[in-house]
Amino acid sequence: MSISVALLAATGMVGQKVIALLQNSSHFKITELAASERCIGKEYNKVCEWREPLIPLPVYVGAMKLKPVTEVVSEFVISCLPSDVAEEVEFKLSSGGKIIFSNAAAFRMHKNVPLLIPEINFSHLSLLKQQKTLGKIITNPNCAAVGAALALAPLMSLGTIEHVSIITLQSTSGAGYPGVSSLDLIGNVIPYIEDEASKITEEIKKILGGVNTYADFTVTTNVFRVPVLYGHFITLHVKFKHSIATKTAMEEYNNWNAKFDDLFVFHEREDRPQPIRDLTHDDMRVHIGHLKHGETNDILSLVVLSHNLVRGAAGAVIANMNAYLRFM
């Protein structure tokens, strides 16, 4: 039987992607939708401007009436709420026994809350035992931190990482809808996203650390908003204590692919990966290109592309729900 799921902030871009990805799920079924006060009591298809390009709005979801976020009854709750709202609502719902799978930043860095990417840190689910509420909160990372952390995780077995330099080129959909003004972004690049650099820096160290410890390498992060619809691009420069062969790095990525069903896609062409050519609408993969040495052989350089609404948001919470079922 499918598990009933309530979706909070259902009309936003991440909420819509959750609906699209779960439409044929055999494990989970959306049975409740919640949104802002102005939408309560209205049918979803009357208030949501559906923006999924390839998947029509499921009829049964479109006919659902939206309810207040505090009145959901399903045990499993996917939260796509803004962080300032999530802090109060998610705690209240978890105190009442709900299992919250949150895309919000409100609890990501709390010491007893898993910041989960199941392929990397499944063991961090043990932190749930330290949460005192009747229910639980599990978070997925920032939409750019996900791609960077996944690309870094296999490299950690190759030697001691001393420093990671991260440069992100983040798509407009990462800002939600309506996002960044077209007058600001068309034909332009904005070298600032509020709080983004610090989120990426700290979240990566929590994800790649132990259950109660952070990774001990240093991180420098710069972030840019670019006029691309979907897909976050990341350039990584990884400084090791000793020299690392690129062949060894590739072998380790292939080892992870054997464990996690082609998690990484490698692009040999100089002009790839590209968001418009290489990302699919349900893409949970991490695309990697330009794997090479830096100026010295103790530096590995690579570019990383991931789908910010799928691997970085909606797909991530669904992966975390599946991980929770395995953990329990």
C-alpha positions in Angstrom: 0.0 0.0 0.0 1.1 3.5 -0.7 2.0 5.8 2.2 -0.1 9.0 2.4 1.9 12.2 2.1 1.0 15.8 2.8 2.7 18.4 0.7 3.3 21.9 2.2 3.7 24.9 -0.1 2.3 22.8 -2.9 1.9 25.6 -5.5 5.6 26.6 -5.7 8.1 25.2 -8.2 9.5 22.6 -5.9 6.0 21.5 -4.8 5.0 21.1 -8.4 8.1 19.0 -9.1 7.3 16.8 -6.1 3.8 16.2 -7.6 5.3 15.4 -11.0 7.9 12.9 -9.6 5.4 11.1 -7.4 2.6 10.8 -10.0 3.5 7.1 -10.7 5.1 6.2 -7.3 4.1 2.8 -5.9 5.4 3.8 -2.4 3.9 7.3 -1.8 0.7 9.0 -2.7 -0.1 12.7 -2.2 -3.3 12.9 -0.3 -3.2 16.4 1.2 -2.0 19.8 -0.1 -1.4 22.9 1.9 -0.6 26.4 0.9 -0.8 30.0 2.0 -3.9 31.5 3.7 -5.1 33.1 0.5 -5.5 29.7 -1.2 -7.1 27.7 1.6 -10.3 26.0 0.5 -9.7 26.4 -3.2 -9.0 23.6 -5.6 -5.4 23.2 -6.5 -6.0 23.6 -10.2 -7.7 26.9 -9.6 -4.7 28.5 -7.8 -1.7 26.8 -9.3 -0.2 27.8 -12.6 1.3 24.5 -13.5 4.8 24.9 -14.9 6.0 21.3 -15.5 6.9 21.3 -19.2 6.5 17.5 -19.8 4.1 16.2 -17.3 0.4 17.3 -17.0 -1.1 18.0 -13.6 -2.6 14.8 -12.4 -6.4 15.2 -12.3 -6.9 13.9 -8.8 -4.3 16.3 -7.5 -5.8 19.2 -9.4 -9.2 18.5 -7.7 -7.8 18.6 -4.2 -8.7 21.5 -1.9 -5.9 23.3 -0.2 -5.8 23.3 3.6 -3.9 25.1 6.3 -0.4 23.7 6.9 -1.2 23.1 10.6 -4.2 20.9 9.7 -2.6 18.0 7.8 -3.2 14.5 9.1 -0.8 12.4 7.1 2.2 11.0 9.0 4.6 11.8 6.2 4.9 15.5 5.4 7.0 17.0 2.6 7.8 20.7 3.4 8.7 23.1 0.7 8.0 26.1 3.0 10.1 29.2 3.1 12.7 28.9 5.9 11.2 31.6 8.2 7.8 29.8 8.1 9.3 26.3 8.2 11.0 26.9 11.6 7.7 27.3 13.4 5.5 25.0 11.4 7.9 22.0 11.0 8.7 22.0 14.7 5.0 22.1 15.6 4.1 19.3 13.2 7.0 17.1 14.3 6.0 17.7 18.0 2.6 16.3 17.0 4.1 13.1 15.6 4.6 13.9 11.9 7.7 12.8 10.0 8.9 15.9 8.2 11.0 15.7 5.1 12.1 19.3 4.6 13.5 21.2 1.7 13.8 24.3 3.9 17.0 25.5 5.5 15.5 26.1 9.0 16.8 22.9 10.7 19.6 21.8 8.3 22.4 22.8 10.7 20.7 21.6 13.9 23.0 19.1 15.6 20.3 16.5 15.9 18.8 16.8 12.4 20.2 14.7 9.5 21.3 16.7 6.5 20.8 13.8 4.3 22.1 12.6 0.9 21.4 8.8 1.3 24.3 7.8 -1.0 26.8 9.7 1.2 25.6 9.8 4.8 22.8 7.3 5.4 24.2 6.7 8.8 23.3 10.2 9.8 19.7 9.0 10.2 20.9 7.7 13.6 20.6 11.4 14.7 16.8 10.9 14.7 17.2 9.0 18.0 18.4 12.2 19.6 15.4 14.3 18.6 13.0 14.6 21.5 9.8 15.3 19.6 7.2 12.6 19.0 7.8 13.0 15.3 11.1 13.7 13.4 12.7 16.1 11.0 14.9 15.1 8.1 16.4 17.7 5.8 17.9 17.7 2.4 20.7 20.1 1.6 20.9 23.4 -0.3 20.3 22.8 -4.0 23.9 23.6 -5.0 25.5 21.9 -2.0 24.0 18.6 -3.1 25.9 18.5 -6.4 29.2 19.6 -4.8 28.9 17.1 -2.0 28.1 14.2 -4.3 31.1 15.0 -6.5 33.4 15.3 -3.5 32.3 12.2 -1.6 34.1 9.6 -3.8 37.3 11.8 -3.7 37.5 11.6 0.1 38.7 8.0 -0.1 41.7 9.0 -2.2 43.6 10.9 0.4 43.4 13.8 2.8 41.6 16.8 1.3 43.0 20.1 2.6 40.9 22.7 0.8 38.0 22.9 -1.6 37.3 25.9 -3.8 33.7 26.1 -5.1 32.3 28.4 -7.7 28.6 28.0 -8.6 26.6 29.2 -11.6 23.0 28.8 -10.4 19.9 28.9 -12.5 16.9 31.2 -12.2 14.6 28.5 -11.0 16.7 28.2 -7.9 15.2 31.5 -6.8 11.6 30.2 -7.2 8.9 31.9 -9.1 8.9 34.7 -10.2 12.5 34.6 -9.1 14.9 37.3 -10.2 13.7 40.3 -12.2 14.3 39.8 -16.0 15.6 43.4 -16.0 18.4 42.3 -13.6 19.2 38.9 -15.1 18.8 38.8 -18.9 22.2 39.3 -20.5 23.7 39.5 -17.0 25.4 37.6 -14.2 24.7 38.4 -10.5 27.7 37.5 -8.3 25.6 37.3 -5.1 22.8 35.2 -3.7 21.8 36.0 -0.1 23.3 33.6 2.5 24.1 31.1 -0.3 27.9 30.9 0.0 27.8 30.3 3.7 25.1 27.7 3.4 27.1 25.7 0.9 30.3 26.0 2.8 28.8 24.8 6.1 26.4 22.2 4.7 29.1 20.4 2.7 31.3 20.0 5.9 28.3 18.5 7.8 27.3 16.2 5.0 30.8 14.8 4.5 31.6 14.6 8.1 30.7 11.9 10.7 27.5 11.6 12.6 28.6 14.1 15.2 31.7 15.7 13.4 32.3 17.9 10.5 34.7 17.3 7.7 37.9 19.2 8.6 39.0 20.6 5.2 38.5 24.3 4.5 36.1 25.6 1.9 36.0 28.8 -0.2 32.7 29.4 -2.0 31.6 32.0 -4.5 28.1 32.0 -6.0 26.6 33.5 -9.2 23.0 33.7 -10.5 23.0 33.1 -14.3 20.2 33.4 -16.9 19.6 29.6 -17.2 16.2 28.1 -16.5 17.2 24.8 -14.8 20.5 23.3 -13.6 23.2 24.4 -11.2 26.8 24.4 -12.5 29.7 24.1 -10.1 33.5 24.3 -10.6 35.5 22.4 -8.0 39.2 22.7 -7.2 40.1 20.1 -4.6 43.5 20.4 -2.9 44.9 17.2 -1.5 47.8 16.6 0.9 49.5 14.4 -1.6 49.3 13.9 -5.4 46.2 12.2 -6.8 46.0 10.6 -10.2 43.0 11.5 -12.3 42.7 7.8 -13.3 42.4 6.9 -9.7 39.6 9.5 -9.3 37.8 8.1 -12.3 38.0 4.6 -10.9 36.5 5.6 -7.6 33.6 7.4 -9.4 33.0 4.2 -11.4 33.0 2.2 -8.1 30.3 4.5 -6.8 28.3 4.0 -10.1 28.4 0.3 -9.5 26.9 0.8 -6.1 24.4 3.5 -6.9 23.1 2.7 -10.4 25.0 5.2 -12.6 24.9 8.1 -10.1 27.6 9.9 -12.1 27.6 10.8 -15.8 30.9 11.6 -17.3 31.3 13.9 -20.3 34.4 13.8 -22.4 33.5 16.5 -24.9 35.0 19.9 -24.1 31.7 21.6 -24.5 29.7 19.4 -22.1 27.9 19.0 -19.8 25.2 21.5 -20.7 21.9 22.0 -18.9 19.7 22.2 -22.0 21.4 19.2 -23.6 22.1 16.9 -20.7 19.5 17.3 -18.0 16.2 15.3 -18.0 13.1 16.5 -16.2 13.6 13.8 -13.5 17.4 13.8 -13.4 18.9 12.6 -10.1 22.3 12.1 -11.7 25.4 14.2 -11.2 27.1 15.2 -14.5 30.9 15.6 -14.4 33.2 17.0 -17.0 36.7 18.5 -17.4 38.3 16.2 -14.7 42.0 17.1 -14.7 44.9 18.3 -12.6 45.3 21.8 -11.5 48.7 23.4 -11.8 50.1 20.7 -9.5 49.2 17.0 -9.2 47.8 17.5 -5.7 44.9 19.5 -7.1 42.0 18.0 -8.9 39.7 20.2 -11.0 36.3 19.3 -12.4 32.9 20.8 -13.4 29.7 19.5 -12.0 26.1 19.9 -13.2 22.9 18.8 -11.4 19.2 19.5 -11.7 18.4 22.0 -8.9 14.7 21.2 -8.8 15.2 17.4 -8.8 18.5 16.3 -7.2 18.6 19.6 -5.4 15.1 19.7 -4.1 12.0 17.6 -4.9 13.9 14.4 -5.9 16.0 14.8 -2.8 13.1 14.7 -0.4 11.7 11.7 -2.1 15.1 9.9 -1.9 15.1 10.8 1.8 11.6 9.3 2.4 12.8 6.1 0.8 16.0 6.1 2.9 13.9 6.6 6.1 11.8 3.6 5.2 15.0 1.5 4.9 16.4 2.9 8.1 13.2 2.0 10.1 
